[in-house]
Amino acid sequence: MRAIWKGAISFGLVNVPVKLYSATSSHDLSLHQVHNEDGGRIRYERRCEVCKKVVAYKDIDKAYDDGTHTVVLTKDDIDALPAEKSREIEVVEFVPSDQIDPLRLDNSYYLEPEERAVKPYTLLRRTLEETDRVAIVQFALRQRTRLAALRVRDKAMVLQTLLWDDEVRAPEFDVLDKNTKISDKELKMAGQLVESLSGDLDTSEFEDDYQVQLRALVDAKLEQGDTLDTEQTFGVTEEDEDEGGEVVDLMEALQRSVDARKKKSGAAKKKTSSPKKRASG
């Protein structure tokens, strides 16, 4: 894993230097769009709705639209804001674990201590475990102030960003305000059903059925030769012809390399796995 941020946990007079790592990653197969007639890559352009010209990224500002008026925010406007650049994860309070509403949990990150900070890191981790508390912290990531919960997972500590109050919606459904009568018999039968399906959660017993079938479909097409030459899907531009086919777009060159590597490894790989329970939904 690669660290995306460095800083220090601060609680009381104790400072614990740490590195921040993303704790999750998507397993979805990466797909791009192509023209269904010739397989050519679909390219998106930043085109101005007023002058109809393609606009370079350096010439693009941000704007807010309230439905009637648009406020343009230039790069200078954004730079003038007091950007949050602190490298400190400040513990503001310790709260019982059951007070953290799962609905508020956002992104998760692992915290790795610097070698010289293993002892204070372990001390904080053990303290959270034995008190069954979660540390509520504030820190800055990508120039934005974040509220987060610091908790223990195995031997590591996990930082989970929390949504702010105005980011959580209330379930305002009028239909739920109606009086619905549930009989004791119905409650008992429902309880029996719950009991019959009760168990200990083992998420390894479930898998993403759609992604499994999508990967199987791609592997089958690769094995049968039902493919296109990746380089040809980019087409030939006038600039390519003028410069003898020289690659002028670094991103395209990198993408071609990645796609070619995926194609090579996908053709050589034969995936076998034992049947697993499929997640419904």
N, C-alpha and C positions, 0 to 999 in steps of 0.2 A: 504493500500500500504506500501511497505517497501523501505526505503531510500537506494539508491545504492552509494551515494557519499555525502560528507559534505564539505562545503567550504564557500566562501564569495564573493559576488559581490563587485567589487571595481570600483568606478567612482569618479574621483577627490580625495578628502580627505574622502569620505564617504565609509564605509564598511558595507555590509549587510550580516550577517551570514545566510546561507540557506542550505536546504537539497534538494537533487536531486532525483526525482522519474521518472520511465519510464511512459510516457504519453499514451502509446498504448500497446495492447496485442493481440495476434492472437486468433481468434475464431475457427480456424481449429480443427477438431477432430483429436486427437493424434492416429496415427496408427503405428504398427510395422510389420515386415516381418515374415512370417512363411512358412514352407515347405508345398506345396500344397497336398502332399500325406498323411502326418500324423499330420499336424498342429504344428509341433515343431518349436520353436523359431530359427531364423537365427542368428548365432553368428559370428561377424567379428573378425579376428585376425590380429595383426600387424606382418606381416611376411617379413623377409628380402629377397630381390630378389637374393642376392648373395649366402648366406649360407643356405637359405631356413628355417631358424629357426624362431620361434615366439619370438619377441623382447619385453621385458618389457618396459613400458613407460619411466622409469628412464634412459634407455639406448638409447633413441632416441634424435638425434640432428636435427636441421633445416638445410636446404640447398637451394641454389639458382642455377637454371639451365638456362644458356643463350642459350641453344640449342646445344652447343658443349662441354662446360665445366661446371662442377658442383663445386660450392664453398660451403664447409661445414662450418656452423656457430655453434660452440659449445656453451654450456650454459655460459661458461666463456666469450666468445666473446660477447654474448648478454648482459651479466651483466656489461660488461665494457662500454657499450654505456651510454651516459648521459641521464638517464631516467628522464622524466618530472614528478615531484612529487608535483608541486605547488597546493595549495588548494584555489587558487584565480581565480575568473572569472573576467578578466580584460576587462573593456569597453575601446575599442580603438577609436570608433567614433560612431556618430549617423547619420543614413542615412534615406532618404525618403522610406516609405514602398514599393513603386512601383519599387524600384531599386533591390529588392531581386527576382532573377529569381527562380520560383518554381522548376525548374529542379535541382537546386543546393541543395534543402532541403533534409536532410537525416533523422536522428533519432530525435524524439521529447521527451522532458523531462519537467516535472513540477518543479517549484522552490517553496519551502515552506519556509517562513522566520522563524527564531527562534523567540520565543515570545518577546524577548527584541528588536527585529529588525523590528517589524511590521510597525512602523512609517516611517523609511527610505525606506522600501520596498514599502509601499503605495505611498510615495512621488515619487519614480522612476516610478512606474506603472502609476500614474496620469500624470506625465510629458510626458511619451511615448504616452499616449492616446491623450493629448491635443496638442502635437506637430506633431502627426501622423508620428512619427519616430520609427525606429527600431535600437536597440543598437547592433553593431557588437562587438563581444567579442572573447577573446582567453582564453582557459582553458585546463587543463590536465585531461584526463579520461583514466584509465587503462594504464597509463604511456605513452600515446600518446597525442601530442598537437592537439587541435581541434579548428577550426574556427566555430563560431556559431552566430545565430541571436537571440537576446533576444526581445521578443514581448509580448503583452498583450492578454490574453484570459480570458474573464469574469473578475473575481476578482483576478486571478492568473497571474503569468508571466511564459511564456513558453520559454525554451531554445531549439532551433532547430539547430543541427549541420549542417554545410554546406560542400559540397564537395569542394576540392581544384581545382584550375584551370585545372590542368592536368588530373583530374578525369572526366571532362565533355567533351563528344565527340561532334564534329561538324557534322551537317547533310550534309555530302558530297555525294549528289546524283546527278549524271550527268543529269538524266532525268528532274530534276527541272530547269536546265539551258536553256531548250528549250523554245522558245516563244510560249505561249499558248493563243489563242484568246478567250476571254469571251465576249459575246454580252451583251448589256444593258438589253435585255429581259431576258436573263439567270440570270443575277445578280438580277433583280427585282423579278423573280420567287423564287429564292433562299432566298431572303430577306423575301418574304411573308411566306415561309415555316418556317424560323427562328421565325418570329413573331407569327405564329400559335402554335409553341412549346415553346414559352417563358413563364417563370414563376419564382417563388421564390424557391430556392433549399431547399428541405426538405429530407435529406438523410434517415430519418426513414421510408420513403415510399418504400425504396428499401431493398432487402436482398440478401444474397449469396445463389442463387438457388442450387448450387452444394452441399454446406455444409448442407442445410436444408434437401435435399433428402438423403444425406449420413447418417445423424443422424436418419432420419425416417427408413432407411434400417436397421441400427444397432438396433434400438429400436424394430423393428418388429422381427428380429432374436432372440433377448433376450426374447421377449414375447412368441414366439413359441417354445422356448427351443432349438433352432438351435445353440448350443454353445458347447465349449470344456471346460474341467476343466483346468483353467489357470495354476495350478501347474503342470499338466501333460505336458504342452507345453514346459516346461524347460527340460524334460527328466531326466534320472538318470545317473550321471557320475560315473566313477570308484571310485572317491574320496567319493561320496555320499554313495556308497555301503560299502566302507571300514570303514566309520565313522558312519554307521548306519543311513544314510540319513540326517546327520547334514548339515545345510546350511552353506557353506564355503564362499560364495560370498555375501558380504553385499549389493552390488548394486542389485543383483538378489532378495534378500530378500525384499528390499524396493520396487522393481518393482512389486513383487508379491502382496504385501500389497496394493499398489496403484491400480493395475488391479482388485484385488478382491473387493476393495471398489467401483470402477467404475461399476463393474458388478452388485453389490448389489443395488447401487443407481439407475442404469439405469433400472433395472427390476421393481423397485417400482415406477418409475416416468412415468406419462402419460402426454405427452406434448400436449397442445392445444393452438392454436393461430389462430387469424383471418387472412383471406387472405390478402396478401400485393402485391404490384407491384413487379415484378421480374426484376432484373438487367440483361440487355442483354449484350452479349459479349462473 
